[in-house]
Amino acid sequence: MTRTEVVVSELLTAHPVVPAATAAPLLRSLDLVPRDPAPAWITDPQVRADIVAGHLDIPDDLRGAS
């Protein structure tokens, strides 16, 4: 019986430590985590709740890049 060994580079197995302040926007931009449907510039909690519930629609050009 022939024995096969698999050699894997450490670069493929070691994961970098990414600060949370950097990781959150990166994961959102890659669509790996859900985005908040309400833009960050809307601060009124009731208006944000209405947007999340689907009662208010925000045009895409007002959503910004967040």
N, C-alpha and C positions, 0 to 999 in steps of 0.2 A: 504494500500500500504506500503510495506516494503522499508525503506530507506537504501541504502548501501553506506558506506563510504570507500574510497580507501586511504590507508595510504602508502605514498612513502617515502623512506629514503632520507634524504638530500644528502647523498653520491651519489645518482643516479641523482639528479637534479642540483647539484653544479658542474660547469665545472672549472677545474683548469686553471689558466692563464699561458700559455706557451710562453716563449720568442720566437720571430721570428727566431732567430739564431738556436734554437732547433727545432722549429716546421717544418720548411721547409724541412730539411733532413729527419725528421721522416715521414712526409706525402709522400715524394718521395719514401722512402724505403717501405712503405705500399702500394704503387701504387695508392694512393688516388689523386695525382696530376701528371700531365705528367712530365716525365723526359726530360732533355735537351739531344737530341740525340748525341751531340758532347761532347767528354770528356773535362773535365776542363783543362787538360794540353795542349790542342790545343788553342793557343791564337790568331792566325792569323784570323782576321775577315772574309777574303775571303774563307779560308779553312773551317771555321765553317759554313759559308753560304752554301758551296758546300755539306757538310755533311748533313745539314738540308734539302737541296733540293734533296738529294739522289744521287748526282753525285759521291760521294766518299763513300766507305764502310769501316768501321772500324771493324776489327775482335773483337769478344766478349772478348777475353783475354786481349786486349789492352784498353778496356773501364774502367777497374778498378771498384771500389766499389762505385763510386759517384752517 
